[in-house]
Amino acid sequence: MPNAIETRLADLGLALPAAPAPAANYVPWVISGNQIFVSGQVSQANGAFLTGKLGADLSTEQGAEAAKSCALSLLAQARAALDGDLGRLTRVVKLTGFVNCTADFTDQPKVINGASDLMVAVLGDAGRHARSAVGAPSLPLGVAVEIEAIFEFA
């Protein structure tokens, strides 16, 4: 039986991808106490990386969609960490977002809102979180956005 989070995702017309495998020497997530620390998830859709630089190649809206894809991967990693039981997830504690952008691009918060808005849409008040939105001159594989998360679970 689907839990409330999975039901809400379906209501929004969204599905979680398979939890992406790490691309280097790290683990995708670590559990400490009742928190899950999820490694940075990069923007991707339909099996391809979403690449480009905000302020040059991509609009803020396209960046927000890239951030939304990161949020789906973060939730997929949380589901994997919880042995497939996303119903145990109780709160999004913090998101840290990195935006591949030009030096004069200043809308990093609007880009990362793509992930923040998704978390709130899916988890309600439990999706509200602390956050950082940082510009970077480049990101791995040329992706547009990378986001890491801390979740709480029961």
CYANA upper distance limits for C-alpha pairs under 8 A (distance plus 0.5 A):
  2 PRO  CA      6 GLU  CA      6.32
  2 PRO  CA      7 THR  CA      6.63
  3 ASN  CA      7 THR  CA      6.63
  3 ASN  CA     86 LEU  CA      7.70
  3 ASN  CA     87 GLY  CA      5.81
  4 ALA  CA      8 ARG  CA      6.54
  4 ALA  CA     87 GLY  CA      7.29
  5 ILE  CA      9 LEU  CA      6.71
  5 ILE  CA     86 LEU  CA      7.47
  5 ILE  CA     87 GLY  CA      7.09
  5 ILE  CA    122 VAL  CA      6.48
  5 ILE  CA    123 LEU  CA      6.96
  6 GLU  CA     10 ALA  CA      6.71
  6 GLU  CA     86 LEU  CA      8.07
  7 THR  CA     11 ASP  CA      6.64
  8 ARG  CA     12 LEU  CA      6.76
  8 ARG  CA    121 ALA  CA      8.44
  8 ARG  CA    122 VAL  CA      6.13
  9 LEU  CA     13 GLY  CA      6.85
  9 LEU  CA     14 LEU  CA      5.57
  9 LEU  CA     15 ALA  CA      6.81
  9 LEU  CA    122 VAL  CA      6.70
 10 ALA  CA     14 LEU  CA      5.88
 10 ALA  CA     15 ALA  CA      7.00
 15 ALA  CA     72 LEU  CA      8.34
 16 LEU  CA     72 LEU  CA      6.11
 16 LEU  CA     73 SER  CA      7.32
 16 LEU  CA     75 LEU  CA      7.70
 16 LEU  CA     76 ALA  CA      6.22
 17 PRO  CA     72 LEU  CA      7.50
 17 PRO  CA     73 SER  CA      6.88
 17 PRO  CA     76 ALA  CA      6.81
 18 ALA  CA     73 SER  CA      8.22
 18 ALA  CA     76 ALA  CA      6.83
 19 ALA  CA     73 SER  CA      6.75
 19 ALA  CA     76 ALA  CA      5.47
 19 ALA  CA     77 GLN  CA      5.56
 19 ALA  CA     80 ALA  CA      7.26
 20 PRO  CA     28 PRO  CA      8.46
 20 PRO  CA     73 SER  CA      7.60
 20 PRO  CA     77 GLN  CA      8.03
 21 ALA  CA     28 PRO  CA      7.48
 22 PRO  CA     26 TYR  CA      7.01
 22 PRO  CA     27 VAL  CA      6.81
 22 PRO  CA     28 PRO  CA      6.31
 27 VAL  CA     39 SER  CA      7.80
 28 PRO  CA     38 VAL  CA      6.50
 28 PRO  CA     39 SER  CA      5.70
 28 PRO  CA     77 GLN  CA      7.51
 29 TRP  CA     36 ILE  CA      7.06
 29 TRP  CA     37 PHE  CA      5.95
 29 TRP  CA     38 VAL  CA      4.82
 29 TRP  CA     39 SER  CA      6.21
 29 TRP  CA     77 GLN  CA      7.48
 29 TRP  CA     78 ALA  CA      8.28
 29 TRP  CA     81 ALA  CA      7.40
 30 VAL  CA     36 ILE  CA      6.20
 30 VAL  CA     37 PHE  CA      5.72
 30 VAL  CA     38 VAL  CA      7.15
 30 VAL  CA     81 ALA  CA      8.39
 31 ILE  CA     35 GLN  CA      6.19
 31 ILE  CA     36 ILE  CA      5.03
 31 ILE  CA     37 PHE  CA      6.81
 31 ILE  CA     81 ALA  CA      8.09
 32 SER  CA     36 ILE  CA      6.98
 32 SER  CA     37 PHE  CA      8.24
 34 ASN  CA    152 GLU  CA      6.22
 34 ASN  CA    153 PHE  CA      6.00
 34 ASN  CA    154 ALA  CA      7.09
 35 GLN  CA    150 ILE  CA      7.16
 35 GLN  CA    151 PHE  CA      5.98
 35 GLN  CA    152 GLU  CA      4.93
 35 GLN  CA    153 PHE  CA      6.67
 36 ILE  CA     78 ALA  CA      7.49
 36 ILE  CA     81 ALA  CA      7.94
 36 ILE  CA    150 ILE  CA      6.11
 36 ILE  CA    151 PHE  CA      5.57
 36 ILE  CA    152 GLU  CA      6.78
 36 ILE  CA    153 PHE  CA      8.11
 37 PHE  CA    148 GLU  CA      8.34
 37 PHE  CA    149 ALA  CA      6.53
 37 PHE  CA    150 ILE  CA      5.14
 37 PHE  CA    151 PHE  CA      7.13
 38 VAL  CA     74 LEU  CA      7.22
 38 VAL  CA     77 GLN  CA      7.36
 38 VAL  CA     78 ALA  CA      7.74
 38 VAL  CA    148 GLU  CA      6.26
 38 VAL  CA    149 ALA  CA      5.68
 38 VAL  CA    150 ILE  CA      6.68
 38 VAL  CA    151 PHE  CA      8.43
 39 SER  CA    147 ILE  CA      8.48
 39 SER  CA    148 GLU  CA      5.78
 39 SER  CA    149 ALA  CA      7.56
 40 GLY  CA    146 GLU  CA      6.25
 40 GLY  CA    147 ILE  CA      5.40
 40 GLY  CA    148 GLU  CA      4.50
 40 GLY  CA    149 ALA  CA      7.88
 41 GLN  CA     70 CYS  CA      5.93
 41 GLN  CA     71 ALA  CA      8.38
 41 GLN  CA     73 SER  CA      6.76
 41 GLN  CA     74 LEU  CA      6.85
 41 GLN  CA    146 GLU  CA      5.87
 41 GLN  CA    147 ILE  CA      5.86
 41 GLN  CA    148 GLU  CA      6.66
 42 VAL  CA     49 PHE  CA      8.09
 42 VAL  CA     69 SER  CA      8.47
 42 VAL  CA     70 CYS  CA      6.14
 42 VAL  CA    143 VAL  CA      7.00
 42 VAL  CA    144 ALA  CA      8.32
 42 VAL  CA    145 VAL  CA      6.37
 42 VAL  CA    146 GLU  CA      4.81
 42 VAL  CA    147 ILE  CA      7.14
 43 SER  CA     49 PHE  CA      6.46
 43 SER  CA     50 LEU  CA      5.70
 43 SER  CA     51 THR  CA      8.00
 43 SER  CA     66 ALA  CA      5.57
 43 SER  CA     67 ALA  CA      6.87
 43 SER  CA     69 SER  CA      6.04
 43 SER  CA     70 CYS  CA      5.61
 43 SER  CA    143 VAL  CA      6.61
 43 SER  CA    144 ALA  CA      6.90
 43 SER  CA    145 VAL  CA      5.94
 43 SER  CA    146 GLU  CA      6.75
 44 GLN  CA     48 ALA  CA      5.95
 44 GLN  CA     49 PHE  CA      4.61
 44 GLN  CA     50 LEU  CA      5.27
 44 GLN  CA     66 ALA  CA      7.48
 44 GLN  CA     69 SER  CA      6.60
 44 GLN  CA     70 CYS  CA      7.73
 45 ALA  CA     49 PHE  CA      6.95
 45 ALA  CA     50 LEU  CA      7.23
 45 ALA  CA     69 SER  CA      7.24
 49 PHE  CA    141 LEU  CA      8.47
 49 PHE  CA    143 VAL  CA      6.80
 50 LEU  CA     66 ALA  CA      7.00
 50 LEU  CA    143 VAL  CA      6.07
 50 LEU  CA    144 ALA  CA      6.64
 51 THR  CA    141 LEU  CA      8.19
 51 THR  CA    142 GLY  CA      5.80
 51 THR  CA    143 VAL  CA      4.45
 51 THR  CA    144 ALA  CA      5.30
 52 GLY  CA     56 ALA  CA      8.38
 52 GLY  CA     57 ASP  CA      6.02
 52 GLY  CA     58 LEU  CA      6.78
 52 GLY  CA    100 ASN  CA      7.74
 52 GLY  CA    142 GLY  CA      6.76
 52 GLY  CA    143 VAL  CA      6.59
 52 GLY  CA    144 ALA  CA      5.59
 53 LYS  CA     57 ASP  CA      5.71
 53 LYS  CA     58 LEU  CA      6.51
 53 LYS  CA    100 ASN  CA      5.66
 53 LYS  CA    101 CYS  CA      5.28
 53 LYS  CA    102 THR  CA      7.18
 53 LYS  CA    138 SER  CA      8.41
 53 LYS  CA    142 GLY  CA      8.46
 53 LYS  CA    143 VAL  CA      8.49
 53 LYS  CA    144 ALA  CA      6.35
 54 LEU  CA     58 LEU  CA      5.32
 54 LEU  CA     59 SER  CA      6.68
 54 LEU  CA     60 THR  CA      7.26
 54 LEU  CA     63 GLY  CA      7.25
 54 LEU  CA     99 VAL  CA      7.87
 54 LEU  CA    100 ASN  CA      6.63
 54 LEU  CA    101 CYS  CA      4.91
 54 LEU  CA    102 THR  CA      6.90
 54 LEU  CA    105 PHE  CA      7.49
 54 LEU  CA    144 ALA  CA      7.54
 55 GLY  CA     59 SER  CA      7.21
 55 GLY  CA     60 THR  CA      8.33
 55 GLY  CA    101 CYS  CA      6.44
 55 GLY  CA    102 THR  CA      6.03
 55 GLY  CA    104 ASP  CA      8.07
 55 GLY  CA    105 PHE  CA      5.98
 56 ALA  CA    101 CYS  CA      8.04
 56 ALA  CA    102 THR  CA      7.24
 58 LEU  CA     62 GLN  CA      6.40
 58 LEU  CA     63 GLY  CA      7.04
 59 SER  CA     63 GLY  CA      6.75
 60 THR  CA     64 ALA  CA      6.68
 60 THR  CA    107 ASP  CA      7.58
 60 THR  CA    110 LYS  CA      7.41
 60 THR  CA    111 VAL  CA      6.29
 61 GLU  CA     65 GLU  CA      6.89
 61 GLU  CA    111 VAL  CA      7.54
 62 GLN  CA     66 ALA  CA      6.80
 63 GLY  CA     67 ALA  CA      6.71
 63 GLY  CA    111 VAL  CA      5.65
 63 GLY  CA    112 ILE  CA      8.34
 63 GLY  CA    114 GLY  CA      8.29
 63 GLY  CA    144 ALA  CA      7.20
 63 GLY  CA    145 VAL  CA      7.66
 64 ALA  CA     68 LYS  CA      6.68
 64 ALA  CA    110 LYS  CA      7.39
 64 ALA  CA    111 VAL  CA      4.72
 64 ALA  CA    112 ILE  CA      6.55
 64 ALA  CA    113 ASN  CA      6.90
 64 ALA  CA    114 GLY  CA      4.68
 64 ALA  CA    115 ALA  CA      7.73
 65 GLU  CA     69 SER  CA      6.92
 65 GLU  CA    111 VAL  CA      8.43
 65 GLU  CA    114 GLY  CA      6.41
 66 ALA  CA     70 CYS  CA      7.07
 66 ALA  CA    114 GLY  CA      8.02
 66 ALA  CA    144 ALA  CA      7.24
 66 ALA  CA    145 VAL  CA      6.74
 67 ALA  CA     71 ALA  CA      6.86
 67 ALA  CA    111 VAL  CA      7.06
 67 ALA  CA    112 ILE  CA      6.17
 67 ALA  CA    113 ASN  CA      8.06
 67 ALA  CA    114 GLY  CA      5.64
 67 ALA  CA    115 ALA  CA      5.56
 67 ALA  CA    145 VAL  CA      6.42
 67 ALA  CA    146 GLU  CA      7.85
 67 ALA  CA    147 ILE  CA      7.90
 68 LYS  CA     72 LEU  CA      6.94
 68 LYS  CA    114 GLY  CA      5.28
 68 LYS  CA    115 ALA  CA      4.95
 68 LYS  CA    118 LEU  CA      6.99
 69 SER  CA     73 SER  CA      6.95
 69 SER  CA    115 ALA  CA      8.11
 70 CYS  CA     74 LEU  CA      6.65
 70 CYS  CA    115 ALA  CA      7.40
 70 CYS  CA    145 VAL  CA      7.97
 70 CYS  CA    146 GLU  CA      7.16
 70 CYS  CA    147 ILE  CA      6.68
 71 ALA  CA     75 LEU  CA      6.76
 71 ALA  CA    115 ALA  CA      5.52
 71 ALA  CA    116 SER  CA      8.39
 71 ALA  CA    118 LEU  CA      7.56
 71 ALA  CA    119 MET  CA      7.74
 71 ALA  CA    147 ILE  CA      7.98
 72 LEU  CA     76 ALA  CA      6.68
 73 SER  CA     77 GLN  CA      6.69
 74 LEU  CA     78 ALA  CA      6.77
 74 LEU  CA    147 ILE  CA      8.48
 74 LEU  CA    148 GLU  CA      7.79
 74 LEU  CA    149 ALA  CA      7.41
 75 LEU  CA     79 ARG  CA      6.62
 76 ALA  CA     80 ALA  CA      6.80
 77 GLN  CA     81 ALA  CA      6.64
 78 ALA  CA     82 LEU  CA      6.69
 78 ALA  CA     86 LEU  CA      7.52
 78 ALA  CA     89 LEU  CA      8.29
 78 ALA  CA    151 PHE  CA      8.10
 79 ARG  CA     83 ASP  CA      6.87
 79 ARG  CA     84 GLY  CA      5.32
 79 ARG  CA     85 ASP  CA      6.41
 79 ARG  CA     86 LEU  CA      5.35
 80 ALA  CA     84 GLY  CA      5.83
 80 ALA  CA     85 ASP  CA      8.47
 82 LEU  CA     86 LEU  CA      6.97
 82 LEU  CA     88 ARG  CA      7.69
 88 ARG  CA    153 PHE  CA      5.88
 88 ARG  CA    154 ALA  CA      5.83
 89 LEU  CA    151 PHE  CA      7.68
 89 LEU  CA    152 GLU  CA      6.67
 89 LEU  CA    153 PHE  CA      4.85
 89 LEU  CA    154 ALA  CA      7.08
 90 THR  CA    126 ALA  CA      6.97
 90 THR  CA    151 PHE  CA      8.14
 90 THR  CA    152 GLU  CA      6.10
 90 THR  CA    153 PHE  CA      5.39
 90 THR  CA    154 ALA  CA      7.00
 91 ARG  CA    123 LEU  CA      8.20
 91 ARG  CA    126 ALA  CA      5.11
 91 ARG  CA    127 GLY  CA      6.40
 91 ARG  CA    128 ARG  CA      8.36
 91 ARG  CA    151 PHE  CA      6.27
 91 ARG  CA    152 GLU  CA      5.53
 91 ARG  CA    153 PHE  CA      7.31
 92 VAL  CA    119 MET  CA      8.03
 92 VAL  CA    126 ALA  CA      6.75
 92 VAL  CA    127 GLY  CA      5.58
 92 VAL  CA    128 ARG  CA      7.01
 92 VAL  CA    129 HIS  CA      6.12
 92 VAL  CA    149 ALA  CA      8.09
 92 VAL  CA    150 ILE  CA      6.88
 92 VAL  CA    151 PHE  CA      5.11
 92 VAL  CA    152 GLU  CA      6.84
 93 VAL  CA    127 GLY  CA      8.48
 93 VAL  CA    128 ARG  CA      8.17
 93 VAL  CA    129 HIS  CA      5.54
 93 VAL  CA    130 ALA  CA      6.72
 93 VAL  CA    149 ALA  CA      8.02
 93 VAL  CA    150 ILE  CA      5.85
 93 VAL  CA    151 PHE  CA      5.80
 93 VAL  CA    152 GLU  CA      7.08
 94 LYS  CA    129 HIS  CA      5.61
 94 LYS  CA    130 ALA  CA      5.10
 94 LYS  CA    131 ARG  CA      5.87
 94 LYS  CA    149 ALA  CA      6.10
 94 LYS  CA    150 ILE  CA      5.67
 94 LYS  CA    151 PHE  CA      7.68
 95 LEU  CA    116 SER  CA      8.42
 95 LEU  CA    129 HIS  CA      7.51
 95 LEU  CA    130 ALA  CA      7.03
 95 LEU  CA    131 ARG  CA      5.31
 95 LEU  CA    132 SER  CA      7.05
 95 LEU  CA    147 ILE  CA      7.16
 95 LEU  CA    148 GLU  CA      6.26
 95 LEU  CA    149 ALA  CA      5.05
 95 LEU  CA    150 ILE  CA      7.14
 96 THR  CA    131 ARG  CA      6.11
 96 THR  CA    132 SER  CA      5.28
 96 THR  CA    133 ALA  CA      6.67
 96 THR  CA    134 VAL  CA      8.35
 96 THR  CA    147 ILE  CA      6.04
 96 THR  CA    148 GLU  CA      5.82
 96 THR  CA    149 ALA  CA      6.90
 97 GLY  CA    112 ILE  CA      6.66
 97 GLY  CA    131 ARG  CA      8.18
 97 GLY  CA    132 SER  CA      6.51
 97 GLY  CA    133 ALA  CA      5.25
 97 GLY  CA    134 VAL  CA      6.57
 97 GLY  CA    145 VAL  CA      7.66
 97 GLY  CA    146 GLU  CA      6.40
 97 GLY  CA    147 ILE  CA      4.79
 97 GLY  CA    148 GLU  CA      7.08
 98 PHE  CA    108 GLN  CA      8.45
 98 PHE  CA    133 ALA  CA      6.51
 98 PHE  CA    134 VAL  CA      5.37
 98 PHE  CA    135 GLY  CA      6.22
 98 PHE  CA    136 ALA  CA      6.87
 98 PHE  CA    139 LEU  CA      8.45
 98 PHE  CA    145 VAL  CA      6.17
 98 PHE  CA    146 GLU  CA      5.68
 98 PHE  CA    147 ILE  CA      6.62
 99 VAL  CA    108 GLN  CA      6.76
 99 VAL  CA    111 VAL  CA      8.05
 99 VAL  CA    112 ILE  CA      8.43
 99 VAL  CA    133 ALA  CA      7.91
 99 VAL  CA    134 VAL  CA      6.62
 99 VAL  CA    135 GLY  CA      5.29
 99 VAL  CA    136 ALA  CA      6.24
 99 VAL  CA    139 LEU  CA      8.28
 99 VAL  CA    144 ALA  CA      6.57
 99 VAL  CA    145 VAL  CA      5.26
 99 VAL  CA    146 GLU  CA      7.26
100 ASN  CA    135 GLY  CA      6.66
100 ASN  CA    136 ALA  CA      5.53
100 ASN  CA    137 PRO  CA      6.25
100 ASN  CA    138 SER  CA      5.64
100 ASN  CA    139 LEU  CA      6.33
100 ASN  CA    142 GLY  CA      8.26
100 ASN  CA    143 VAL  CA      7.55
100 ASN  CA    144 ALA  CA      5.53
100 ASN  CA    145 VAL  CA      6.55
101 CYS  CA    105 PHE  CA      6.62
101 CYS  CA    135 GLY  CA      6.51
101 CYS  CA    136 ALA  CA      6.49
101 CYS  CA    137 PRO  CA      6.30
101 CYS  CA    138 SER  CA      7.71
101 CYS  CA    144 ALA  CA      8.28
102 THR  CA    137 PRO  CA      6.98
103 ALA  CA    137 PRO  CA      7.69
105 PHE  CA    135 GLY  CA      8.45
106 THR  CA    135 GLY  CA      8.45
107 ASP  CA    111 VAL  CA      7.00
108 GLN  CA    112 ILE  CA      6.78
108 GLN  CA    133 ALA  CA      6.14
108 GLN  CA    134 VAL  CA      6.81
108 GLN  CA    135 GLY  CA      6.78
109 PRO  CA    113 ASN  CA      6.57
109 PRO  CA    133 ALA  CA      5.93
110 LYS  CA    114 GLY  CA      7.82
112 ILE  CA    116 SER  CA      6.96
112 ILE  CA    133 ALA  CA      6.84
113 ASN  CA    117 ASP  CA      6.05
114 GLY  CA    118 LEU  CA      6.87
115 ALA  CA    119 MET  CA      6.80
116 SER  CA    120 VAL  CA      6.88
116 SER  CA    127 GLY  CA      8.18
116 SER  CA    128 ARG  CA      7.93
116 SER  CA    129 HIS  CA      8.34
117 ASP  CA    121 ALA  CA      6.54
118 LEU  CA    122 VAL  CA      6.58
119 MET  CA    123 LEU  CA      6.32
119 MET  CA    124 GLY  CA      7.99
119 MET  CA    127 GLY  CA      5.26
119 MET  CA    128 ARG  CA      7.66
120 VAL  CA    124 GLY  CA      5.16
120 VAL  CA    125 ASP  CA      6.83
120 VAL  CA    126 ALA  CA      7.66
120 VAL  CA    127 GLY  CA      4.80
120 VAL  CA    128 ARG  CA      6.30
121 ALA  CA    127 GLY  CA      8.09
122 VAL  CA    127 GLY  CA      7.64
123 LEU  CA    127 GLY  CA      5.21
124 GLY  CA    128 ARG  CA      7.83
138 SER  CA    142 GLY  CA      6.97
139 LEU  CA    143 VAL  CA      6.30
139 LEU  CA    144 ALA  CA      7.66
139 LEU  CA    145 VAL  CA      7.93
139 LEU  CA    146 GLU  CA      7.98
